[in-house]
Amino acid sequence: MPPFFPTLPAVQQEISFSSRVVASDQVMFRELDGEAVILNLNDDSYYGLDEVGTRLWQLLTTSQSLEDVCKAMLEEYDVPEDTLRRDIEEFVRQLLSRRMVELRDAG
C-alpha cells in the first residue's frame, strides 16, 4: 500500500494495538459513494480516501482498539495480517503527524 499522505514524514512513535484512536475535533469527514474526504482544520488541508481508506478511517474512529480494527479488516479484506498491521500502523502514524487523531488507552 502506498503512503497515505506522502508530503509529511510520519510520526515514529510506538503504536500499541491495545490503544484506541480518537479523531481530533479539528477534522471533518465526509463520505460519498464509498470514498471520503477528510478536512484537517489544523492546517486547512484535505485528503481523499479510496474505499479501503474510508473503511479504515470508519473503523479507526469507532472501534475500541486498534486490535478490533485489525480483526474487522481481516474479516472484510483478503490481506495477510502482518501486511495489514503495518499498513494500519503507518496510517495512524501519518494521522498523528498531522494532528488529525490521538491515541488513548482502550480502557
NUPA-502866 format. One record per atom (N, C-alpha, C): residue number from 1; residue in one letter; atom name; x negated, y, z. Coordinates in steps of 0.02 Angstrom, whole numbers, plus 50000, padded with zeros to 5 digits. Example, Ala and Ser with C-alpha at 12.3 -4.5 7.8 and 13.67 -1.06 7.14 Angstrom:
BEGIN
{i 1 aa a at N u 49340 v 49716 w 50390} .
{i 1 aa a at CA u 49385 v 49775 w 50390} .
{i 1 aa a at C u 49340 v 49835 w 50390} .
{i 2 aa s at N u 49358 v 49888 w 50354} .
{i 2 aa s at CA u 49316 v 49947 w 50357} .
{i 2 aa s at C u 49355 v 50002 w 50394} .
END
This chain:
BEGIN
{i 1 aa m at N u 49958 v 49942 w 50000} .
{i 1 aa m at CA u 50000 v 50000 w 50000} .
{i 1 aa m at C u 49955 v 50062 w 50000} .
{i 2 aa p at N u 49967 v 50110 w 49957} .
{i 2 aa p at CA u 49925 v 50170 w 49954} .
{i 2 aa p at C u 49938 v 50215 w 50014} .
{i 3 aa p at N u 49894 v 50263 w 50026} .
{i 3 aa p at CA u 49905 v 50309 w 50082} .
{i 3 aa p at C u 49972 v 50344 w 50074} .
{i 4 aa f at N u 50007 v 50354 w 50129} .
{i 4 aa f at CA u 50072 v 50385 w 50128} .
{i 4 aa f at C u 50065 v 50460 w 50119} .
{i 5 aa f at N u 50016 v 50490 w 50151} .
{i 5 aa f at CA u 50004 v 50562 w 50149} .
{i 5 aa f at C u 49930 v 50572 w 50134} .
{i 6 aa p at N u 49910 v 50575 w 50071} .
{i 6 aa p at CA u 49839 v 50574 w 50054} .
{i 6 aa p at C u 49799 v 50637 w 50068} .
{i 7 aa t at N u 49830 v 50693 w 50086} .
{i 7 aa t at CA u 49792 v 50755 w 50091} .
{i 7 aa t at C u 49761 v 50769 w 50160} .
{i 8 aa l at N u 49777 v 50730 w 50210} .
{i 8 aa l at CA u 49752 v 50743 w 50278} .
{i 8 aa l at C u 49730 v 50677 w 50309} .
{i 9 aa p at N u 49670 v 50674 w 50339} .
{i 9 aa p at CA u 49648 v 50612 w 50370} .
{i 9 aa p at C u 49695 v 50592 w 50427} .
{i 10 aa a at N u 49705 v 50527 w 50434} .
{i 10 aa a at CA u 49749 v 50501 w 50486} .
{i 10 aa a at C u 49714 v 50502 w 50553} .
{i 11 aa v at N u 49753 v 50509 w 50606} .
{i 11 aa v at CA u 49729 v 50505 w 50675} .
{i 11 aa v at C u 49699 v 50435 w 50685} .
{i 12 aa q at N u 49643 v 50430 w 50719} .
{i 12 aa q at CA u 49610 v 50366 w 50728} .
{i 12 aa q at C u 49621 v 50337 w 50798} .
{i 13 aa q at N u 49674 v 50356 w 50833} .
{i 13 aa q at CA u 49687 v 50330 w 50900} .
{i 13 aa q at C u 49712 v 50258 w 50896} .
{i 14 aa e at N u 49706 v 50224 w 50952} .
{i 14 aa e at CA u 49731 v 50156 w 50958} .
{i 14 aa e at C u 49807 v 50157 w 50955} .
{i 15 aa i at N u 49835 v 50114 w 50914} .
{i 15 aa i at CA u 49908 v 50108 w 50908} .
{i 15 aa i at C u 49929 v 50043 w 50941} .
{i 16 aa s at N u 49970 v 50048 w 50993} .
{i 16 aa s at CA u 49996 v 49989 w 51028} .
{i 16 aa s at C u 50065 v 49972 w 51001} .
{i 17 aa f at N u 50075 v 49910 w 50983} .
{i 17 aa f at CA u 50140 v 49889 w 50957} .
{i 17 aa f at C u 50192 v 49883 w 51012} .
{i 18 aa s at N u 50173 v 49894 w 51074} .
{i 18 aa s at CA u 50222 v 49897 w 51128} .
{i 18 aa s at C u 50249 v 49968 w 51136} .
{i 19 aa s at N u 50220 v 50016 w 51101} .
{i 19 aa s at CA u 50243 v 50086 w 51103} .
{i 19 aa s at C u 50303 v 50095 w 51058} .
{i 20 aa r at N u 50339 v 50150 w 51071} .
{i 20 aa r at CA u 50393 v 50169 w 51026} .
{i 20 aa r at C u 50378 v 50237 w 50996} .
{i 21 aa v at N u 50406 v 50249 w 50938} .
{i 21 aa v at CA u 50395 v 50312 w 50902} .
{i 21 aa v at C u 50454 v 50358 w 50913} .
{i 22 aa v at N u 50439 v 50420 w 50927} .
{i 22 aa v at CA u 50491 v 50471 w 50935} .
{i 22 aa v at C u 50476 v 50526 w 50884} .
{i 23 aa a at N u 50526 v 50541 w 50842} .
{i 23 aa a at CA u 50517 v 50594 w 50792} .
{i 23 aa a at C u 50517 v 50662 w 50826} .
{i 24 aa s at N u 50476 v 50706 w 50801} .
{i 24 aa s at CA u 50473 v 50775 w 50825} .
{i 24 aa s at C u 50539 v 50810 w 50809} .
{i 25 aa d at N u 50557 v 50857 w 50852} .
{i 25 aa d at CA u 50617 v 50897 w 50837} .
{i 25 aa d at C u 50602 v 50948 w 50781} .
{i 26 aa q at N u 50540 v 50949 w 50758} .
{i 26 aa q at CA u 50519 v 50992 w 50703} .
{i 26 aa q at C u 50519 v 50954 w 50636} .
{i 27 aa v at N u 50552 v 50896 w 50635} .
{i 27 aa v at CA u 50555 v 50855 w 50574} .
{i 27 aa v at C u 50628 v 50844 w 50555} .
{i 28 aa m at N u 50641 v 50854 w 50491} .
{i 28 aa m at CA u 50708 v 50841 w 50465} .
{i 28 aa m at C u 50703 v 50783 w 50414} .
{i 29 aa f at N u 50750 v 50737 w 50418} .
{i 29 aa f at CA u 50750 v 50678 w 50375} .
{i 29 aa f at C u 50816 v 50677 w 50338} .
{i 30 aa r at N u 50813 v 50668 w 50271} .
{i 30 aa r at CA u 50873 v 50662 w 50231} .
{i 30 aa r at C u 50864 v 50604 w 50182} .
{i 31 aa e at N u 50915 v 50561 w 50180} .
{i 31 aa e at CA u 50914 v 50503 w 50135} .
{i 31 aa e at C u 50964 v 50513 w 50079} .
{i 32 aa l at N u 50945 v 50490 w 50020} .
{i 32 aa l at CA u 50989 v 50493 w 49962} .
{i 32 aa l at C u 50974 v 50434 w 49917} .
{i 33 aa d at N u 51022 v 50390 w 49908} .
{i 33 aa d at CA u 51015 v 50332 w 49863} .
{i 33 aa d at C u 50954 v 50288 w 49880} .
{i 34 aa g at N u 50943 v 50276 w 49945} .
{i 34 aa g at CA u 50890 v 50230 w 49965} .
{i 34 aa g at C u 50822 v 50261 w 49972} .
{i 35 aa e at N u 50813 v 50322 w 49948} .
{i 35 aa e at CA u 50750 v 50358 w 49956} .
{i 35 aa e at C u 50762 v 50417 w 50003} .
{i 36 aa a at N u 50708 v 50448 w 50026} .
{i 36 aa a at CA u 50716 v 50501 w 50076} .
{i 36 aa a at C u 50665 v 50556 w 50067} .
{i 37 aa v at N u 50681 v 50612 w 50097} .
{i 37 aa v at CA u 50636 v 50669 w 50102} .
{i 37 aa v at C u 50629 v 50685 w 50176} .
{i 38 aa i at N u 50567 v 50697 w 50197} .
{i 38 aa i at CA u 50553 v 50718 w 50265} .
{i 38 aa i at C u 50523 v 50788 w 50261} .
{i 39 aa l at N u 50554 v 50834 w 50297} .
{i 39 aa l at CA u 50530 v 50903 w 50300} .
{i 39 aa l at C u 50496 v 50913 w 50368} .
{i 40 aa n at N u 50433 v 50933 w 50366} .
{i 40 aa n at CA u 50395 v 50946 w 50427} .
{i 40 aa n at C u 50394 v 51022 w 50439} .
{i 41 aa l at N u 50433 v 51045 w 50486} .
{i 41 aa l at CA u 50437 v 51116 w 50500} .
{i 41 aa l at C u 50374 v 51143 w 50535} .
{i 42 aa n at N u 50331 v 51098 w 50560} .
{i 42 aa n at CA u 50268 v 51119 w 50591} .
{i 42 aa n at C u 50224 v 51155 w 50540} .
{i 43 aa d at N u 50225 v 51133 w 50478} .
{i 43 aa d at CA u 50182 v 51163 w 50427} .
{i 43 aa d at C u 50218 v 51175 w 50361} .
{i 44 aa d at N u 50285 v 51172 w 50363} .
{i 44 aa d at CA u 50326 v 51185 w 50304} .
{i 44 aa d at C u 50309 v 51139 w 50245} .
{i 45 aa s at N u 50291 v 51078 w 50259} .
{i 45 aa s at CA u 50278 v 51030 w 50206} .
{i 45 aa s at C u 50334 v 50979 w 50202} .
{i 46 aa y at N u 50339 v 50947 w 50145} .
{i 46 aa y at CA u 50390 v 50895 w 50139} .
{i 46 aa y at C u 50359 v 50835 w 50101} .
{i 47 aa y at N u 50388 v 50777 w 50115} .
{i 47 aa y at CA u 50362 v 50715 w 50088} .
{i 47 aa y at C u 50420 v 50672 w 50063} .
{i 48 aa g at N u 50411 v 50641 w 50006} .
{i 48 aa g at CA u 50460 v 50595 w 49979} .
{i 48 aa g at C u 50441 v 50524 w 49998} .
{i 49 aa l at N u 50490 v 50485 w 50018} .
{i 49 aa l at CA u 50480 v 50415 w 50035} .
{i 49 aa l at C u 50518 v 50371 w 49987} .
{i 50 aa d at N u 50486 v 50317 w 49964} .
{i 50 aa d at CA u 50522 v 50269 w 49923} .
{i 50 aa d at C u 50566 v 50226 w 49968} .
{i 51 aa e at N u 50597 v 50175 w 49939} .
{i 51 aa e at CA u 50644 v 50134 w 49977} .
{i 51 aa e at C u 50612 v 50101 w 50038} .
{i 52 aa v at N u 50551 v 50075 w 50030} .
{i 52 aa v at CA u 50517 v 50041 w 50086} .
{i 52 aa v at C u 50496 v 50092 w 50139} .
{i 53 aa g at N u 50469 v 50148 w 50118} .
{i 53 aa g at CA u 50450 v 50201 w 50165} .
{i 53 aa g at C u 50510 v 50228 w 50203} .
{i 54 aa t at N u 50567 v 50234 w 50168} .
{i 54 aa t at CA u 50628 v 50257 w 50200} .
{i 54 aa t at C u 50650 v 50208 w 50254} .
{i 55 aa r at N u 50649 v 50144 w 50236} .
{i 55 aa r at CA u 50669 v 50093 w 50285} .
{i 55 aa r at C u 50621 v 50092 w 50345} .
{i 56 aa l at N u 50557 v 50100 w 50332} .
{i 56 aa l at CA u 50508 v 50101 w 50386} .
{i 56 aa l at C u 50521 v 50161 w 50432} .
{i 57 aa w at N u 50534 v 50220 w 50404} .
{i 57 aa w at CA u 50550 v 50279 w 50445} .
{i 57 aa w at C u 50612 v 50266 w 50488} .
{i 58 aa q at N u 50664 v 50238 w 50457} .
{i 58 aa q at CA u 50725 v 50224 w 50495} .
{i 58 aa q at C u 50711 v 50178 w 50554} .
{i 59 aa l at N u 50673 v 50125 w 50542} .
{i 59 aa l at CA u 50658 v 50079 w 50596} .
{i 59 aa l at C u 50613 v 50110 w 50648} .
{i 60 aa l at N u 50564 v 50149 w 50627} .
{i 60 aa l at CA u 50518 v 50181 w 50674} .
{i 60 aa l at C u 50556 v 50227 w 50722} .
{i 61 aa t at N u 50605 v 50262 w 50697} .
{i 61 aa t at CA u 50639 v 50312 w 50737} .
{i 61 aa t at C u 50700 v 50285 w 50775} .
{i 62 aa t at N u 50716 v 50221 w 50767} .
{i 62 aa t at CA u 50774 v 50193 w 50802} .
{i 62 aa t at C u 50757 v 50131 w 50843} .
{i 63 aa s at N u 50698 v 50103 w 50834} .
{i 63 aa s at CA u 50680 v 50041 w 50870} .
{i 63 aa s at C u 50649 v 50056 w 50937} .
{i 64 aa q at N u 50650 v 50007 w 50981} .
{i 64 aa q at CA u 50623 v 50014 w 51048} .
{i 64 aa q at C u 50547 v 50007 w 51051} .
{i 65 aa s at N u 50518 v 49977 w 50999} .
{i 65 aa s at CA u 50445 v 49970 w 50998} .
{i 65 aa s at C u 50422 v 49958 w 50926} .
{i 66 aa l at N u 50357 v 49968 w 50916} .
{i 66 aa l at CA u 50329 v 49953 w 50851} .
{i 66 aa l at C u 50332 v 49877 w 50837} .
{i 67 aa e at N u 50330 v 49837 w 50889} .
{i 67 aa e at CA u 50338 v 49765 w 50880} .
{i 67 aa e at C u 50406 v 49749 w 50851} .
{i 68 aa d at N u 50458 v 49783 w 50874} .
{i 68 aa d at CA u 50525 v 49773 w 50846} .
{i 68 aa d at C u 50528 v 49795 w 50773} .
{i 69 aa v at N u 50494 v 49849 w 50757} .
{i 69 aa v at CA u 50490 v 49872 w 50688} .
{i 69 aa v at C u 50458 v 49818 w 50645} .
{i 70 aa c at N u 50403 v 49791 w 50668} .
{i 70 aa c at CA u 50367 v 49740 w 50630} .
{i 70 aa c at C u 50412 v 49679 w 50619} .
{i 71 aa k at N u 50445 v 49656 w 50671} .
{i 71 aa k at CA u 50489 v 49597 w 50665} .
{i 71 aa k at C u 50545 v 49610 w 50614} .
{i 72 aa a at N u 50576 v 49668 w 50617} .
{i 72 aa a at CA u 50630 v 49684 w 50570} .
{i 72 aa a at C u 50605 v 49687 w 50498} .
{i 73 aa m at N u 50547 v 49718 w 50488} .
{i 73 aa m at CA u 50519 v 49722 w 50420} .
{i 73 aa m at C u 50500 v 49653 w 50393} .
{i 74 aa l at N u 50474 v 49610 w 50437} .
{i 74 aa l at CA u 50457 v 49542 w 50415} .
{i 74 aa l at C u 50519 v 49503 w 50394} .
{i 75 aa e at N u 50576 v 49516 w 50426} .
{i 75 aa e at CA u 50638 v 49483 w 50407} .
{i 75 aa e at C u 50665 v 49510 w 50341} .
{i 76 aa e at N u 50652 v 49573 w 50326} .
{i 76 aa e at CA u 50681 v 49605 w 50268} .
{i 76 aa e at C u 50637 v 49603 w 50205} .
{i 77 aa y at N u 50571 v 49597 w 50215} .
{i 77 aa y at CA u 50525 v 49601 w 50158} .
{i 77 aa y at C u 50477 v 49541 w 50158} .
{i 78 aa d at N u 50458 v 49521 w 50100} .
{i 78 aa d at CA u 50411 v 49466 w 50091} .
{i 78 aa d at C u 50340 v 49496 w 50091} .
{i 79 aa v at N u 50311 v 49499 w 50150} .
{i 79 aa v at CA u 50245 v 49529 w 50158} .
{i 79 aa v at C u 50208 v 49491 w 50213} .
{i 80 aa p at N u 50142 v 49481 w 50204} .
{i 80 aa p at CA u 50104 v 49449 w 50259} .
{i 80 aa p at C u 50104 v 49493 w 50321} .
{i 81 aa e at N u 50110 v 49462 w 50379} .
{i 81 aa e at CA u 50114 v 49500 w 50441} .
{i 81 aa e at C u 50054 v 49545 w 50453} .
{i 82 aa d at N u 49993 v 49520 w 50439} .
{i 82 aa d at CA u 49934 v 49562 w 50452} .
{i 82 aa d at C u 49934 v 49623 w 50407} .
{i 83 aa t at N u 49956 v 49616 w 50345} .
{i 83 aa t at CA u 49961 v 49673 w 50299} .
{i 83 aa t at C u 50012 v 49723 w 50324} .
{i 84 aa l at N u 50069 v 49698 w 50345} .
{i 84 aa l at CA u 50122 v 49741 w 50370} .
{i 84 aa l at C u 50099 v 49780 w 50432} .
{i 85 aa r at N u 50066 v 49746 w 50479} .
{i 85 aa r at CA u 50043 v 49780 w 50539} .
{i 85 aa r at C u 49993 v 49836 w 50522} .
{i 86 aa r at N u 49948 v 49823 w 50476} .
{i 86 aa r at CA u 49901 v 49875 w 50454} .
{i 86 aa r at C u 49938 v 49934 w 50423} .
{i 87 aa d at N u 49987 v 49920 w 50380} .
{i 87 aa d at CA u 50025 v 49974 w 50348} .
{i 87 aa d at C u 50065 v 50015 w 50399} .
{i 88 aa i at N u 50095 v 49981 w 50447} .
{i 88 aa i at CA u 50132 v 50017 w 50499} .
{i 88 aa i at C u 50085 v 50061 w 50539} .
{i 89 aa e at N u 50028 v 50035 w 50559} .
{i 89 aa e at CA u 49978 v 50075 w 50596} .
{i 89 aa e at C u 49956 v 50135 w 50557} .
{i 90 aa e at N u 49941 v 50126 w 50493} .
{i 90 aa e at CA u 49918 v 50182 w 50451} .
{i 90 aa e at C u 49973 v 50235 w 50444} .
{i 91 aa f at N u 50034 v 50213 w 50433} .
{i 91 aa f at CA u 50090 v 50260 w 50427} .
{i 91 aa f at C u 50099 v 50300 w 50491} .
{i 92 aa v at N u 50097 v 50267 w 50548} .
{i 92 aa v at CA u 50105 v 50300 w 50612} .
{i 92 aa v at C u 50047 v 50349 w 50624} .
{i 93 aa r at N u 49986 v 50329 w 50609} .
{i 93 aa r at CA u 49928 v 50374 w 50617} .
{i 93 aa r at C u 49937 v 50437 w 50575} .
{i 94 aa q at N u 49960 v 50429 w 50514} .
{i 94 aa q at CA u 49969 v 50487 w 50471} .
{i 94 aa q at C u 50025 v 50532 w 50497} .
{i 95 aa l at N u 50078 v 50502 w 50522} .
{i 95 aa l at CA u 50132 v 50542 w 50552} .
{i 95 aa l at C u 50107 v 50579 w 50614} .
{i 96 aa l at N u 50067 v 50546 w 50655} .
{i 96 aa l at CA u 50039 v 50578 w 50714} .
{i 96 aa l at C u 49994 v 50636 w 50695} .
{i 97 aa s at N u 49954 v 50628 w 50644} .
{i 97 aa s at CA u 49907 v 50681 w 50624} .
{i 97 aa s at C u 49943 v 50744 w 50600} .
{i 98 aa r at N u 50005 v 50736 w 50578} .
{i 98 aa r at CA u 50045 v 50792 w 50556} .
{i 98 aa r at C u 50095 v 50816 w 50609} .
{i 99 aa r at N u 50089 v 50788 w 50669} .
{i 99 aa r at CA u 50132 v 50806 w 50725} .
{i 99 aa r at C u 50206 v 50795 w 50708} .
{i 100 aa m at N u 50219 v 50744 w 50667} .
{i 100 aa m at CA u 50287 v 50727 w 50647} .
{i 100 aa m at C u 50320 v 50678 w 50696} .
{i 101 aa v at N u 50279 v 50643 w 50733} .
{i 101 aa v at CA u 50303 v 50595 w 50784} .
{i 101 aa v at C u 50255 v 50596 w 50843} .
{i 102 aa e at N u 50278 v 50564 w 50897} .
{i 102 aa e at CA u 50233 v 50549 w 50953} .
{i 102 aa e at C u 50247 v 50479 w 50976} .
{i 103 aa l at N u 50198 v 50449 w 51009} .
{i 103 aa l at CA u 50206 v 50382 w 51036} .
{i 103 aa l at C u 50223 v 50387 w 51111} .
{i 104 aa r at N u 50268 v 50345 w 51132} .
{i 104 aa r at CA u 50287 v 50342 w 51202} .
{i 104 aa r at C u 50288 v 50269 w 51225} .
{i 105 aa d at N u 50283 v 50259 w 51289} .
{i 105 aa d at CA u 50291 v 50191 w 51316} .
{i 105 aa d at C u 50361 v 50167 w 51300} .
{i 106 aa a at N u 50365 v 50103 w 51282} .
{i 106 aa a at CA u 50430 v 50075 w 51264} .
{i 106 aa a at C u 50477 v 50070 w 51323} .
{i 107 aa g at N u 50450 v 50067 w 51383} .
{i 107 aa g at CA u 50492 v 50058 w 51443} .
{i 107 aa g at C u 50523 v 50119 w 51466} .
END
